[in-house]
Amino acid sequence: MRMFNKILAELRKKSGLSQSELARLSKVSPDHIAKIEQGRRKPPKKKNLIKIINALNLSEEDRDKLLSSAGYSSRLREPLVFYAPSSGDDLEMEISEGKDIAGLKNPAIKIVAEILSDAELPIESRKEIEKMIISFAEWLRGEKKKETFNGFEHK
């Protein structure tokens, strides 16, 4: 298995980001990112690693590769970090703190987030669920011209 620092540098470049852009997006210091990639620092704590993963917008496969190379389980079971726009800035929000920046106190939104972030959910199933949610939302907005949707009537 290759070292974390090499995998991080490879995935950052694959994402088309410079070290300073990754630092800005992840809110991890540029010096820290540079030292990690140079192998002068150990992999970051999980909280900062999740910020980096989110900033890189990694595929599930790449996320798992980075997590395991850092010594963390690739089976993250809960969504740790969400970003919600606020006055042009990204606000970090942890569900465990119960902040409601993105409406996650709403039980329906929270359960959808939990289901879609379950690492044990097969990718194919996740894509089908996402497709169904999008299709339902389009129907609710009147973008789909059907009278019913899986037994629901549009009013």
C-alpha positions in Angstrom: 0.0 0.0 0.0 1.3 3.4 -0.9 1.8 6.1 1.6 -0.9 8.6 2.5 1.1 11.6 1.4 1.6 10.3 -2.1 -2.1 9.3 -2.4 -3.2 12.7 -1.2 -1.0 14.6 -3.7 -2.2 12.3 -6.5 -5.9 12.9 -5.7 -5.4 16.6 -5.2 -3.8 16.9 -8.7 -6.5 14.6 -10.2 -9.1 17.1 -8.7 -7.3 19.9 -10.5 -6.5 21.8 -7.2 -3.3 23.4 -6.1 -2.2 23.0 -2.4 -3.4 26.5 -1.6 -6.8 25.9 -3.3 -7.2 22.7 -1.3 -6.3 24.5 1.9 -8.8 27.3 1.2 -11.6 24.9 0.3 -10.9 22.6 3.2 -10.1 25.3 5.8 -6.9 23.4 6.6 -3.7 25.5 6.6 -1.7 25.6 3.4 1.5 24.8 5.4 -0.2 21.8 6.9 -1.3 20.5 3.5 2.2 21.0 2.1 3.9 19.2 5.0 1.5 16.3 4.8 2.2 15.9 1.1 6.0 16.1 1.7 5.7 13.3 4.3 6.8 15.6 7.1 3.5 15.3 8.9 1.3 12.3 9.7 -2.1 12.0 8.1 -4.6 14.5 9.7 -7.1 13.7 12.3 -10.4 12.4 11.0 -12.2 15.8 11.2 -9.6 17.5 9.0 -9.4 14.5 6.7 -13.1 14.7 6.1 -12.8 18.4 5.3 -10.1 17.5 2.7 -12.1 14.7 1.2 -15.1 17.0 0.8 -13.0 19.8 -0.7 -11.5 17.3 -3.2 -15.0 16.0 -4.1 -13.7 12.5 -4.3 -15.5 9.4 -5.7 -16.4 6.8 -3.2 -13.5 4.6 -4.4 -10.9 7.5 -4.0 -12.4 8.5 -0.6 -12.0 4.9 0.7 -8.5 4.7 -0.7 -7.5 8.0 1.1 -9.2 7.0 4.4 -7.6 3.6 4.5 -4.2 4.9 3.6 -4.6 7.3 6.6 -5.4 4.4 8.9 -9.1 5.0 9.1 -11.9 2.7 8.3 -13.3 3.3 4.9 -16.7 2.4 6.3 -17.7 5.8 7.5 -21.3 5.3 8.6 -22.4 8.9 9.3 -22.2 12.0 7.3 -19.7 14.1 9.2 -19.5 17.3 7.3 -22.0 19.3 5.1 -21.4 22.6 3.4 -24.2 25.1 3.1 -23.9 28.5 1.4 -24.2 31.5 3.7 -23.3 35.0 2.6 -21.0 33.6 0.0 -19.0 31.5 2.5 -19.1 27.8 3.1 -20.2 27.0 6.6 -19.0 23.7 8.1 -21.7 21.9 9.9 -21.6 18.6 11.8 -24.8 16.8 12.2 -23.8 15.5 15.6 -23.9 19.1 16.9 -27.5 19.4 15.8 -27.1 22.6 13.9 -29.9 23.3 11.4 -28.0 25.2 8.7 -29.2 22.8 5.9 -32.5 21.8 7.5 -31.1 18.6 8.9 -33.3 18.8 12.0 -36.1 17.9 9.6 -36.4 14.1 10.2 -37.1 13.4 6.5 -34.0 15.2 5.4 -31.9 13.7 8.1 -32.9 10.1 7.3 -32.2 10.7 3.6 -28.8 12.0 4.5 -28.1 9.0 6.7 -29.2 6.5 4.1 -27.2 8.1 1.3 -24.1 8.4 3.4 -24.2 4.7 4.6 -20.9 3.3 3.4 -22.5 -0.2 3.3 -25.1 0.9 0.8 -24.0 -0.4 -2.6 -23.2 2.4 -5.1 -25.8 1.1 -7.5 -28.5 1.3 -4.8 -27.3 4.9 -3.9 -27.6 6.0 -7.5 -31.1 4.5 -7.8 -32.3 6.2 -4.6 -30.8 9.6 -5.7 -32.5 9.2 -9.1 -35.9 8.4 -7.4 -35.6 11.4 -5.0 -34.7 13.7 -7.9 -37.6 12.4 -10.0 -40.0 12.8 -7.1 -38.8 16.4 -6.5 -39.3 17.2 -10.2 -42.8 15.8 -10.0 -43.6 17.8 -6.9 -42.4 21.0 -8.6 -44.6 20.2 -11.6 -41.7 19.5 -13.9 -43.0 16.0 -14.5 -46.4 15.9 -16.2 -48.0 12.9 -14.3 -51.1 13.0 -12.2 -49.7 10.4 -9.7 -46.3 9.4 -8.6 -46.0 5.9 -7.0 -49.5 6.3 -5.5 -49.2 10.0 -4.5 -51.6 12.5 -6.1 -50.3 15.9 -7.1 -52.4 18.7 -5.6 
